[in-house]
Amino acid sequence: MKRTLSLILLGLAITGHARADELVPLVTPLPGPMIIGTPVPIKVDNLEPPRSGKPPAFMVPATAKNIALNKPVTSSDPAPLLGELEMVTDGDKDAAEGSFVELGKGTQWVQIDLGKTAEINAVYLWHFHSQQRVYLGVVVQVSDDPDFISGVTTIYNNDNKNRSGTGAGKDSTYIETHEGRLLDAKGTKGRYVRLYSNGNSSTPGNHYIEVEVWGTPTP
């Protein structure tokens, strides 16, 4: 009887482990498109062509979730021109007034404290998207160091002119849409996520609507 019970428990443990390792499509609610005004010609370096059709599925572990939701946010600009820093992780992805934070001109960053080290599968980013524009000098990094001096992993960098001082990047610039930008973090581990930008193709300001961090806290 004891042996039978042990085998049942072992089978349940193996089954549970298989479910935890299962990969599923990352699904998150998207805001509606909200393009206002006449499109302005965009001339920036290394611009990828607009994508057509449905984006391909991005697979994450079944245990992954948005661990950035309502987490604290700090910034290089502690007094934003518009909005509040907590808007970056409040779950609101709309481009309407009152849904985004605007930082000053030049290189600026926002930083999310996940509360503990996590294995990060993806960072999902929405800049201002009610006008076709490209944000410049976009760099996304992960670290366990809140000052981002040591142990820093860069998961995205289109800052080909090294505006942020984090090193020149080769990733493509892209036109903002309501679909946001999904970045593969490849299971990078860290507690803090920092996102840089340096203005955009329309204005010198830096705008953030929402940042999701998909992953699983480490034990």
Summary of the structure (lengths in Angstrom):
residues: 219
radius of gyration: 19.3
end to end distance: 33.7
largest distance: 75.1
contacts: 663
relative contact order: 0.25
helix: 11%
strand: 36%
